[in-house]
Amino acid sequence: LFFSTHGKVYRLKVWRLPEGAPQARGRPMVNLLPLAEGETISTVLPLPEDETEWSKLHVMFATAKGSVRRNSMDAFANIRTSGKIAMRFEEGSDDRLIAVSLLTENDDVLLATRNGRAIRFAATDVREFQSRDSNGVRGARLIGDDEVISLSVLRGFAATPQEREDYLRSAPWKERREGQPEPEQRLSDERMAEFAEAEEFILTVCANGYGKRSSAYEYRRTNRGGQGITNIVMSERNGNVVASFPAKNGEQIILVTDQAKLIRTTVGDIRVIGRNTQGVRIFHVAEGEHVVAAAKIDESEDEEGFEELREVAPEPGAVV
């Protein structure tokens, strides 16, 4: 499914998409889908091959102005070639669709903003809409010129706030300074293992090449519609947030700059640090160059086609 900034959805079989090398320009989307003037694709949503599973899933929408909406997947089972309205915006509104994700009622939603805020709430905090014409309900309250830049789905994990705090005090990934005593482990070994098994990490990337990973346990669940908490400390050094999503060891990320450069680096090489920090340098960008997008891939995927890009990353830790 292809969701556009105008709130429409189109459906296309994967085999109809043109294959090409990483450096290829590709074909304009207007040649593949009947897009209107000024309409661009904001989200591509792969669907499970087994269509019998669709009825168990829900679709969550998020807009730049902080609205969210949840529908049953069944509402998008039959899409015409000319597309279908997925979300209707008020006339004259400058809002736009920025992300769409599949989830279940047991999952949590994490909205991240351009100015370094984030809010986490239960999927069921957003009632299931029957209509596709609604612009939804408020998911995040934005301040000033801030806007939502990403929607992530996190697995639900039953734990009290105190248990989460106790785990974070002695988490296995936490770095210790030389000579610093080990913190007292307040949870049993079995409970620590359960936390570690279910733990997810939020990778946040900023426009100037800085970023970090933080444990999803640091993002407490609240009610939707609030201002949220700090996702990353903003500074002139960092620039605006361009991407924020779950990423784990065994995956890699590909970053694209506004100078059409492609950079590939390993998630495991990016430090796990606290949520309320500025982060670290992931890679160097040239003067006046900025990261505009990031996506994750499996680390075992074929390296062919990326060899010619190795000179792009000047830092040893940012291997293409």
PyMOL commands that set and color helices and strands:
alter all, ss='L'
color gray80, all
select helices_A, chain A and resi 14-16+29-31+51-56+73-76+123-125+161-169+189-198+216-218+267-269+307-312
alter helices_A, ss='H'
color red, helices_A
select strands_A, chain A and resi 2-4+8-10+41-44+58-63+67-72+84-85+97-103+108-113+117-122+128-129+137-138+148-154+201-206+210-215+229-230+241-246+251-257+262-266+280-281+291-298
alter strands_A, ss='S'
color yellow, strands_A
deselect
rebuild
show_as cartoon
